[in-house]
Amino acid sequence: PREITITRGVITVSSVTWEDKGEGTAYIRISRFGTDTNKEWDKSVSELNVKMSELDAVIIDVRGNPGGYLESAVHIAEDFYRGKPVLFEETSTGDQIPFSTTKVGVFKDIPAVFVLIDQGSASASEILAAALRDNVSAKLIGVKSFGKGTIQDSRDFEDGSGLHITIAKWLTPEKQWVHGNGLEPDILVEITDEDLNNDFDSQLNKALELAKDF
């Protein structure tokens, strides 16, 4: 036996990161949709537009992203198109309320958009993926997403406890409810044992291969 000293600390991980993959392709990873995501997205997009002289394709990676604030999915979708729904909120009375984009986005003229999804992509990740698929013909690459089509509201109490309440369904721009079914990829690419053993990403590589055509 031996004694080990452990120091607690706060580790801050950005929810949005990006890379220039060359040949006019930008790769943007969104790990969650949290309180800082909108600000981090805007910062990444600003950096990307300054540092990349050519931009022909954008790859959005929401693999393993469990979701979060749906408002962030709307905020991000606004950079790709204007005046169309990102999702519909269906209330308990059956009313379907559109959440539409309003601003002119910086990516509205991008020739090609790809979204990487997997079984860990849920909720706001699926909202964004479906919105880009339905409105700008983005190609979904990977495997079927998780399938969470409900909207929650949270309540915090004085004793420190909290409660999440399901208040509505969300539907894709084509009014598809993905709950329990998930989004099917346009291009099925599975991660194999060979990928894992060799630190290889066949899903990302497929998107990069397709991006070369633009």
Solvent accessible surface area in square Angstrom, and as a share of the most:
residue,aa,sasa,rsa
1,P,193,1.22
2,R,206,0.75
3,E,176,0.79
4,I,124,0.63
5,T,127,0.74
6,I,146,0.74
7,T,121,0.70
8,R,229,0.84
9,G,67,0.64
10,V,146,0.84
11,I,154,0.78
12,T,122,0.71
13,V,91,0.52
14,S,54,0.35
15,S,2,0.02
16,V,7,0.04
17,T,69,0.40
18,W,46,0.16
19,E,87,0.39
20,D,79,0.41
21,K,73,0.31
22,G,32,0.31
23,E,123,0.55
24,G,6,0.06
25,T,5,0.03
26,A,0,0.00
27,Y,21,0.08
28,I,0,0.00
29,R,63,0.23
30,I,0,0.00
31,S,32,0.20
32,R,93,0.34
33,F,3,0.01
34,G,18,0.17
35,T,113,0.66
36,D,69,0.36
37,T,0,0.00
38,N,50,0.26
39,K,139,0.59
40,E,34,0.15
41,W,0,0.00
42,D,57,0.30
43,K,129,0.55
44,S,8,0.05
45,V,9,0.05
46,S,67,0.43
47,E,52,0.23
48,L,0,0.00
49,N,71,0.36
50,V,128,0.73
51,K,142,0.60
52,M,15,0.07
53,S,126,0.81
54,E,97,0.44
55,L,38,0.19
56,D,29,0.15
57,A,0,0.00
58,V,0,0.00
59,I,0,0.00
60,I,0,0.00
61,D,3,0.01
62,V,0,0.00
63,R,36,0.13
64,G,43,0.41
65,N,0,0.00
66,P,90,0.57
67,G,8,0.07
68,G,50,0.48
69,Y,111,0.42
70,L,22,0.11
71,E,106,0.48
72,S,3,0.02
73,A,0,0.00
74,V,21,0.12
75,H,37,0.16
76,I,0,0.00
77,A,0,0.00
78,E,22,0.10
79,D,7,0.04
80,F,3,0.01
81,Y,13,0.05
82,R,145,0.53
83,G,58,0.56
84,K,93,0.39
85,P,33,0.21
86,V,0,0.00
87,L,0,0.00
88,F,25,0.10
89,E,31,0.14
90,E,33,0.15
91,T,38,0.22
92,S,115,0.74
93,T,111,0.64
94,G,43,0.41
95,D,83,0.43
96,Q,72,0.32
97,I,82,0.41
98,P,72,0.45
99,F,57,0.24
100,S,46,0.30
101,T,2,0.01
102,T,97,0.56
103,K,72,0.30
104,V,81,0.46
105,G,4,0.04
106,V,81,0.47
107,F,3,0.01
108,K,105,0.45
109,D,112,0.58
110,I,29,0.15
111,P,83,0.52
112,A,7,0.05
113,V,11,0.06
114,F,6,0.03
115,V,0,0.00
116,L,0,0.00
117,I,0,0.00
118,D,28,0.14
119,Q,121,0.54
120,G,29,0.28
121,S,0,0.00
122,A,8,0.06
123,S,15,0.09
124,A,1,0.00
125,S,0,0.00
126,E,0,0.00
127,I,2,0.01
128,L,0,0.00
129,A,0,0.00
130,A,0,0.00
131,A,0,0.00
132,L,0,0.00
133,R,56,0.20
134,D,36,0.19
135,N,27,0.14
136,V,47,0.27
137,S,87,0.56
138,A,2,0.02
139,K,96,0.41
140,L,0,0.00
141,I,0,0.00
142,G,0,0.00
143,V,27,0.16
144,K,92,0.39
145,S,5,0.03
146,F,130,0.54
147,G,4,0.04
148,K,55,0.23
149,G,0,0.00
150,T,24,0.14
151,I,18,0.09
152,Q,65,0.29
153,D,46,0.24
154,S,57,0.37
155,R,119,0.43
156,D,128,0.66
157,F,103,0.43
158,E,187,0.84
159,D,121,0.63
160,G,71,0.68
161,S,56,0.36
162,G,47,0.45
163,L,93,0.46
164,H,135,0.60
165,I,72,0.37
166,T,79,0.46
167,I,89,0.45
168,A,9,0.07
169,K,72,0.31
170,W,1,0.00
171,L,8,0.04
172,T,0,0.00
173,P,18,0.11
174,E,122,0.55
175,K,104,0.44
176,Q,72,0.32
177,W,94,0.33
178,V,0,0.00
179,H,73,0.33
180,G,65,0.63
181,N,93,0.48
182,G,4,0.04
183,L,0,0.00
184,E,112,0.50
185,P,20,0.13
186,D,74,0.38
187,I,45,0.23
188,L,119,0.59
189,V,23,0.13
190,E,107,0.48
191,I,65,0.33
192,T,70,0.41
193,D,105,0.54
194,E,123,0.55
195,D,9,0.05
196,L,126,0.63
197,N,125,0.64
198,N,98,0.50
199,D,142,0.73
200,F,105,0.44
201,D,40,0.21
202,S,25,0.16
203,Q,4,0.02
204,L,20,0.10
205,N,56,0.29
206,K,57,0.24
207,A,0,0.00
208,L,41,0.20
209,E,98,0.44
210,L,42,0.21
211,A,1,0.01
212,K,134,0.57
213,D,118,0.61
214,F,112,0.47
